[in-house]
Amino acid sequence: MSAVPATLFERIQAKLLERNVTAREISLAVGSADVIRNIKRGNMPSAARLDAIASELETTSDWLLGRDSTIARTIPEDGNTSEAALRRLPKTLPIYGSALGADLTFVDGNGIVVNVEQTEVHMAAPTDFMARPIGVTGRPDLYVVLVSGHSMEPRYDSGRRVLVDPKRSPGVGDDVVVQLRGPTFDGEEIRHVLIKQLVRRRPGVVVLRQFNPIVEFEVPNEQVSSVHRVMPWDEALGF
């Protein structure tokens, strides 16, 4: 299945669950009982048929195709998505397990060495999958990390799941997952991360903050593989 039909089918499926209707009902409404079944098989509908599907699902063709990344969320008449619909949401969002690693040492803005809690994370393979919120269908790049340790309390307790968006650049004040470089004999592997708050970027360093105890510290760019934004769950759910 090509990338476009895969995104299209995932978003159609999410809207079906959200509106508590079946694929057959929508297919019949647009003129053929096999329309959505054929999309699942990887076949693209015509532009007119796609527009009809979008209309029945109370969204747009651009959103169904993944061209529009804004949240498209339909509120049922009673204001609630059914529990049965929520249980049927596809579990496609990967969860990466973590463990508390040995503290790292960095320097703060005054040049004082401070100990900073890091998290071991195994990005080679997810430990589990969870239901993907309706607001982030068509986003296979998103992932979830389990918080280990206490350095971000009371914001994040140990065991809390955080949703990570690797595409949208984080801004000052955003919570972030900083992937640290882990060189291997044949390249690089992400084995440790810092789950912190982004304070600012300065030439050569990323300045981060933790809350327990409250410490601001600098991570040299050469130790940083990437800085990914933590997406609030309300945003993913479309609120």
Rosetta blueprint (number, residue, H / E / L):
1 M L
2 S L
3 A H
4 V H
5 P H
6 A H
7 T H
8 L H
9 F H
10 E H
11 R H
12 I H
13 Q H
14 A H
15 K H
16 L H
17 L H
18 E H
19 R H
20 N L
21 V L
22 T L
23 A H
24 R H
25 E H
26 I H
27 S H
28 L H
29 A H
30 V L
31 G L
32 S L
33 A L
34 D L
35 V H
36 I H
37 R H
38 N H
39 I H
40 K H
41 R L
42 G L
43 N L
44 M L
45 P L
46 S L
47 A H
48 A H
49 R H
50 L H
51 D H
52 A H
53 I H
54 A H
55 S H
56 E H
57 L L
58 E L
59 T L
60 T L
61 S H
62 D H
63 W H
64 L H
65 L H
66 G L
67 R L
68 D L
69 S L
70 T L
71 I L
72 A L
73 R L
74 T L
75 I L
76 P L
77 E L
78 D L
79 G L
80 N L
81 T L
82 S L
83 E H
84 A H
85 A H
86 L H
87 R H
88 R H
89 L L
90 P L
91 K E
92 T E
93 L E
94 P E
95 I E
96 Y E
97 G L
98 S E
99 A E
100 L E
101 G L
102 A L
103 D L
104 L E
105 T E
106 F E
107 V E
108 D L
109 G L
110 N L
111 G L
112 I L
113 V E
114 V E
115 N E
116 V E
117 E L
118 Q L
119 T E
120 E E
121 V E
122 H L
123 M L
124 A L
125 A L
126 P L
127 T L
128 D E
129 F E
130 M E
131 A E
132 R L
133 P L
134 I H
135 G H
136 V H
137 T L
138 G L
139 R L
140 P L
141 D L
142 L L
143 Y E
144 V E
145 V E
146 L E
147 V L
148 S L
149 G L
150 H L
151 S L
152 M L
153 E L
154 P L
155 R L
156 Y L
157 D L
158 S L
159 G L
160 R L
161 R E
162 V E
163 L E
164 V E
165 D E
166 P L
167 K L
168 R L
169 S L
170 P L
171 G L
172 V L
173 G L
174 D L
175 D E
176 V E
177 V E
178 V E
179 Q E
180 L E
181 R L
182 G L
183 P E
184 T E
185 F L
186 D L
187 G E
188 E E
189 E L
190 I L
191 R L
192 H E
193 V E
194 L E
195 I E
196 K E
197 Q E
198 L E
199 V E
200 R E
201 R E
202 R E
203 P L
204 G L
205 V E
206 V E
207 V E
208 L E
209 R E
210 Q E
211 F E
212 N L
213 P L
214 I E
215 V E
216 E E
217 F E
218 E E
219 V E
220 P E
221 N H
222 E H
223 Q H
224 V E
225 S E
226 S E
227 V E
228 H E
229 R E
230 V E
231 M E
232 P L
233 W H
234 D H
235 E H
236 A H
237 L H
238 G L
239 F L
